[in-house]
């Protein structure tokens, strides 16, 4: 016995015609799950533009479909997907996430400074916080290591209006770096650091396109060990260029570095 609700063929006729009223228009917001009834492809919206909507299924496969009227099903009901309304334009942001200052001209450098261990540290700080530092008039310099940090601090001559912030690699309890940092006691100097052996490791592996930073055996130079483990050859400069090029915003860096750099900037710019 057939149900009175259906004819001989449940697929007969045009499924696009609603039983009641008009077909709703639904913004194709990211994450919305929709189905293309013609192919049976079902997935979440990952992009939508004037050319169509891109759906990604649970296996990661993506397909692009035109934004046809009544072209999709949501929860089994026909809908017309439309482009989402443009989000209201907010203030431009710098790479660090701060509000960008338009037409910025760097201030005259303050006497206060931030010191970092090496050129790679300096380049990474510049790429993410360069805008902020120019707004504040703070210069970043690199030291080529911190073995002589107490003497370097004494030579700098910290005091009122002349603060010094120092970013140290591998600043963990019991390390050589922690013992050196403990010898700096001036209230006008802040020494803080991240737990990574090298600043390379402060870049999230996902940003670089690797699963994780390799563990390098004791006695093996860290950078060289990483290059060997990843099969990147032996050119440290080229490897760093590759890593730095993968960093575009603060979201590409580990929080353990982000917090320390922000802390140093706050310290040297405090009134």
Buried (B, 14 or more C-beta within 10 A) or exposed (E): EEEEEEEEEEEEEEEEEEEEEEBEEBEBEEEBBBBBBEEEBBBBBBBBEEEBBBBBBEEEEEBEBEBEEBBBBBEEEBBBBBEBEEEEEEEEEBBBEBEBBEEEEEEEEBBBBBBBBBEBBBBBBBBBBBBBBBBBBBBBEBBEBBEEBBEBBEEBEBEEEBBBBBBBBBBEEEBEBBEBBEEBEBEBBBBBBBBBBBBBBBBBEEBBEBEEBBEBEEEEEBBEBBBBBEEBEEEBEEBBEEBBEBBEBBEBBBEEBBEBBBEBBEBBBEE
